[in-house]
Amino acid sequence: MKDIAVVSFAQSDCRRDAGACNEVELIMPVIEQALQEVGLRNSQDVDFTCSGSCDYQQGAAFAFVMGVDALGAVPPIKESHVEMDAAWALYESMLKITMGQAESALIYGFGKSSPGELPTVLSQQLDPYYLAPLWVDSVSLAALQARVLLDRGIISEQDMAAVVSRSRANAKANNPHAQLAGDVSVEELLAEAEWVAPLRKHDCCPISDGASAMVIATVERARSWGRPFAVIKGIDHRMESHNIGARDLARSASTELAAEKAGVANGAVEVAELYAPFSHQEIILSRALGLDDSTEINPSGGVLAGNLMMASGLSRIGEVARHIMNGDIRRGVAHATSGPCLQHNLVAVLEAA
């Protein structure tokens, strides 16, 4: 695979309710920042643009088209869209560059989840014949998964609370965009009442409004811009059955396979940013990726600190790239997910040039 560089990354604050801000107002600041960091003026200065979003969140067909107004798409540009997290928009953009049809790309993702009931909206990702008609919400399905892990003795409630405590502390120290941050002990978290047993509210990622953006390019183009960059050395995504009963919910087989194909085990992993919408899922993903105590997991706090639906997967890649571009680490892994109980999983390995 041709080496492709992440050259810039920008993310908005994770806000519980963006109020009257529309899609354009959410997207424009992060796009402008991502372009300006590279010295580009506008979307006309890149060869390809790809976005990730979900119309169900806005409740209007082709709502993502409104977001294109943030690009200044006249005169016409080469533009595409995925009805997925923008991490998959990154994957499409990489394919475009790998095929020689572009040398640079702008990727962005956005979501305004506050107007609706996100856990219920996500039930539309389920099998349309057997599960979607039941309107099983995403929190209830995650609770089912957590119960499997607890009943098998794979994890404990203390383990789940420890994930949340570390997330909040990391967000306080490292993430000015976080929605939830602070110092809270495991004991304080376990004293809270269960919400959807065995999950407590803090075990679930918050609902957030916002956007993120990224510029990628061939290594040659990145060098010509004269900016620090991180190289995507491997990327792969896999999916599992939409039939919840056909999967082993205590593991993530698709993440294990994606990690193998992306080359996670080919070197030390200094930092891993994992898209784990629920506390127990971070433990599942850490094991699937083969991470140990030498890896710093979610130094940004992850999505338990703020979940920009349709953008946080891209942000996980951006966070790892930022560590590399700042010279903090040499190698890291990023993960994105979509669907119930970790159904779709994307893994990317990033390294210093």
C-alpha positions in Angstrom: 0.0 0.0 0.0 1.2 3.5 -0.8 2.2 5.4 2.3 -0.3 8.2 3.1 0.3 11.0 5.6 -2.0 12.6 8.0 -0.9 16.3 7.8 -3.5 18.1 10.0 -6.4 17.5 12.3 -9.0 19.7 14.0 -11.9 18.9 16.4 -14.6 21.0 17.8 -15.7 21.1 21.5 -18.0 18.2 22.5 -21.1 20.1 23.4 -24.2 18.5 25.0 -26.4 20.7 22.9 -25.2 23.0 20.1 -28.5 24.8 20.2 -29.3 26.7 17.1 -26.0 25.9 15.3 -26.7 24.2 12.0 -24.5 21.8 10.2 -22.5 24.5 8.3 -21.8 26.3 11.6 -20.5 23.1 13.2 -18.3 22.2 10.2 -16.8 25.4 9.0 -14.4 26.1 12.0 -12.8 22.7 11.9 -12.4 22.7 8.2 -10.8 26.1 8.2 -8.4 25.1 11.0 -7.4 21.8 9.3 -6.7 23.6 6.0 -4.9 26.6 7.6 -2.6 24.3 9.5 -1.3 23.1 6.1 -1.3 26.5 4.6 -4.2 25.8 2.3 -6.9 28.4 1.5 -10.0 26.4 0.8 -11.3 23.0 -0.4 -10.3 23.9 -4.0 -6.7 23.4 -2.8 -7.2 19.6 -2.2 -7.9 17.0 -4.9 -10.8 15.2 -3.1 -13.2 15.8 -0.2 -15.1 13.1 1.7 -17.5 13.4 4.6 -19.1 11.1 7.1 -22.5 11.7 8.8 -26.0 10.2 9.3 -29.2 11.7 8.2 -31.2 10.0 10.9 -29.6 12.3 13.5 -31.0 15.4 11.8 -34.2 13.7 10.8 -34.2 14.8 7.2 -33.3 13.0 4.0 -30.0 14.1 2.5 -29.3 16.4 5.5 -25.6 15.9 4.8 -26.0 18.0 1.6 -26.4 21.1 3.8 -23.0 20.4 5.2 -21.4 20.8 1.7 -22.2 24.5 2.0 -19.3 24.7 4.5 -16.9 23.7 1.7 -17.5 26.5 -0.8 -18.3 23.8 -3.4 -18.6 26.3 -6.3 -16.9 25.9 -8.6 -17.6 22.1 -8.4 -15.2 19.9 -6.5 -14.6 16.1 -6.4 -16.7 15.2 -3.3 -18.1 12.0 -1.8 -20.0 11.0 1.4 -20.3 7.9 3.6 -23.3 7.2 5.8 -20.8 6.1 8.5 -18.3 7.6 10.9 -15.8 9.8 9.1 -13.1 7.2 9.8 -14.7 5.3 6.8 -14.5 8.6 4.8 -10.8 8.5 5.5 -10.7 4.9 4.2 -12.4 6.0 1.0 -10.1 8.9 0.6 -7.1 6.7 1.0 -8.4 4.4 -1.7 -8.8 7.4 -4.0 -5.1 8.4 -3.4 -3.9 4.8 -3.6 -5.5 4.5 -7.1 -3.7 7.6 -8.2 -6.9 9.7 -8.6 -5.8 12.2 -6.0 -2.7 13.3 -4.1 -4.5 15.0 -1.2 -7.9 14.9 0.5 -10.0 16.7 3.1 -12.1 14.5 5.4 -14.7 15.7 7.8 -17.4 14.2 10.0 -20.2 15.8 11.9 -23.2 15.0 14.0 -25.9 16.9 15.9 -27.4 14.3 18.1 -29.0 16.5 20.7 -32.4 17.0 18.9 -33.3 13.4 19.1 -33.0 10.3 21.3 -29.7 8.9 20.0 -29.9 5.4 21.7 -33.3 4.9 20.0 -32.2 6.4 16.7 -29.3 3.9 16.6 -31.8 1.0 16.6 -32.2 1.6 12.9 -28.8 0.1 12.5 -30.2 -3.3 13.5 -31.4 -6.2 11.5 -34.5 -4.8 9.7 -36.6 -7.9 10.0 -36.1 -9.2 13.6 -34.5 -6.5 15.8 -35.3 -3.1 14.3 -39.1 -3.5 14.7 -38.5 -4.1 18.4 -36.7 -0.7 18.8 -34.0 -2.1 21.0 -31.9 0.9 22.0 -28.1 0.9 21.9 -27.7 1.2 25.7 -29.8 -1.9 26.3 -27.8 -4.0 23.8 -24.5 -2.8 25.4 -25.9 -3.7 28.8 -26.6 -7.2 27.5 -23.0 -7.4 26.3 -21.7 -6.2 29.7 -23.8 -8.8 31.5 -22.2 -11.5 29.3 -18.7 -10.4 30.4 -19.6 -10.1 34.1 -21.4 -13.4 34.2 -18.4 -15.2 32.6 -16.0 -13.5 35.1 -14.0 -11.9 32.4 -14.4 -8.4 33.9 -15.7 -6.9 37.1 -17.7 -3.7 37.8 -14.5 -2.4 39.4 -12.8 -2.8 36.0 -15.5 -0.9 34.3 -15.4 1.9 36.8 -11.6 2.1 36.5 -11.9 2.7 32.8 -14.3 5.6 33.5 -12.1 7.1 36.2 -9.0 7.0 33.9 -11.0 8.5 31.1 -12.2 11.5 33.1 -8.7 12.1 34.5 -7.1 11.9 31.1 -9.6 14.3 29.6 -9.0 16.8 32.4 -5.2 16.6 31.7 -5.1 16.4 28.0 -8.4 17.3 26.2 -9.7 20.8 26.2 -12.6 19.7 23.9 -14.0 17.1 26.4 -17.6 17.2 27.6 -16.9 15.1 30.7 -13.6 15.5 32.6 -12.4 15.6 36.2 -11.1 13.5 39.1 -13.5 10.8 40.3 -12.6 7.6 42.2 -13.7 4.1 41.4 -15.5 4.0 44.8 -17.5 7.1 43.9 -18.5 5.7 40.6 -19.6 2.4 42.0 -21.7 4.2 44.6 -23.9 5.5 41.8 -27.2 3.7 41.0 -27.5 1.4 38.0 -29.2 2.9 35.0 -29.7 0.0 32.6 -28.3 -2.9 34.6 -25.5 -3.6 34.9 -24.5 -0.2 33.3 -24.5 3.0 35.2 -24.8 6.3 33.4 -21.1 6.9 33.6 -20.4 3.6 31.8 -22.1 5.1 28.7 -20.6 7.8 26.4 -22.4 11.2 26.5 -24.4 12.6 23.7 -22.4 15.3 22.0 -22.7 17.7 19.1 -19.8 18.7 17.0 -17.4 18.0 14.1 -13.8 17.0 13.2 -11.7 17.4 10.1 -8.4 16.1 8.7 -6.2 16.6 5.7 -4.3 13.7 4.3 -1.9 13.4 1.3 0.8 11.3 -0.3 4.1 11.5 1.6 5.6 13.4 -1.3 2.9 16.0 -1.2 3.1 16.3 2.6 6.8 16.9 2.4 6.3 19.6 -0.1 4.0 21.4 2.4 6.9 21.4 4.9 4.7 20.4 7.9 5.1 17.5 10.4 3.0 14.5 9.5 2.2 11.0 10.6 2.2 8.1 8.2 -0.6 5.6 8.0 1.3 2.3 7.7 -1.7 0.0 7.8 -5.5 0.2 7.9 -8.2 -2.4 7.7 -11.9 -2.7 8.6 -14.0 -5.8 9.2 -17.6 -6.4 10.3 -19.6 -9.1 12.0 -23.1 -10.5 11.7 -26.0 -8.1 12.4 -27.6 -11.0 14.3 -26.6 -10.3 17.9 -27.2 -14.0 18.8 -24.8 -15.2 16.2 -21.8 -13.4 17.8 -19.7 -14.0 20.8 -20.3 -10.7 22.6 -17.4 -11.2 25.0 -14.9 -10.6 22.2 -14.5 -8.6 19.1 -13.4 -11.0 16.4 -13.6 -8.4 13.7 -11.2 -6.1 15.6 -8.8 -9.0 16.0 -8.8 -9.7 12.3 -8.5 -6.0 11.4 -5.6 -5.6 13.8 -3.8 -8.6 12.2 -4.3 -7.2 8.7 -3.3 -3.7 9.7 -0.1 -4.9 11.3 -0.7 -3.9 14.9 1.6 -6.6 16.2 4.5 -5.5 14.0 5.9 -3.1 16.6 5.4 -1.5 20.0 2.2 0.4 20.4 2.9 3.5 22.5 -0.6 5.1 22.4 -3.9 3.6 21.4 -7.1 5.7 20.9 -10.1 3.3 21.0 -13.7 4.2 20.1 -15.3 2.4 23.0 -18.8 4.0 23.6 -19.2 1.9 26.8 -16.7 1.3 29.5 -16.6 -2.5 29.1 -16.0 -2.2 25.4 -12.6 -0.6 26.0 -11.5 -3.8 27.8 -12.8 -5.9 24.9 -11.0 -3.8 22.3 -7.7 -3.7 24.3 -7.7 -7.5 24.4 -8.6 -7.8 20.7 -5.7 -5.5 19.8 -3.2 -7.3 22.1 -2.4 -4.2 24.1 -0.6 -4.4 27.5 0.4 -2.1 30.3 3.1 -0.5 28.2 0.4 1.1 26.0 -1.3 4.3 27.0 -4.9 3.9 26.2 -7.2 6.9 25.4 -5.0 9.7 26.7 -7.6 12.0 25.3 -10.3 10.4 27.5 -11.8 8.7 24.5 -15.5 8.9 23.7 -16.5 8.4 27.3 -15.3 12.0 27.6 -17.3 13.2 24.6 -18.9 11.4 21.7 -19.2 13.3 18.4 -21.4 10.7 16.6 -20.1 10.2 13.0 -16.9 12.1 13.8 -15.2 10.5 16.9 -13.8 7.6 14.9 -11.9 10.1 12.7 -10.9 11.9 15.9 -9.3 8.7 17.3 -7.0 8.7 14.3 -6.4 12.4 14.5 -5.5 12.1 18.2 -2.8 9.5 17.5 -1.5 11.5 14.5 -1.3 14.6 16.7 0.9 12.7 19.2 3.2 11.6 16.4 3.3 15.1 14.8 4.2 16.7 18.1 7.1 14.2 18.5 5.6 12.6 21.6 5.6 9.0 20.2 6.8 7.1 17.2 4.0 4.6 16.8 0.3 4.3 17.7 -3.0 2.6 16.9 -6.4 4.1 16.3 -9.7 2.3 16.3 -13.2 3.3 15.1 -16.5 1.4 15.4 -20.1 1.5 14.2 -23.1 -0.6 14.8 -24.4 -2.4 17.9 -22.0 -4.1 20.3 -18.9 -3.4 18.2 -20.3 -4.8 14.9 -18.1 -2.8 12.4 -14.5 -2.1 13.4 -11.7 -0.2 11.7 -8.0 -0.3 12.9 -5.3 2.0 11.7 -1.5 1.9 12.5 0.3 5.3 12.4 4.0 5.9 12.6 6.5 8.7 12.5 8.0 9.5 9.1 
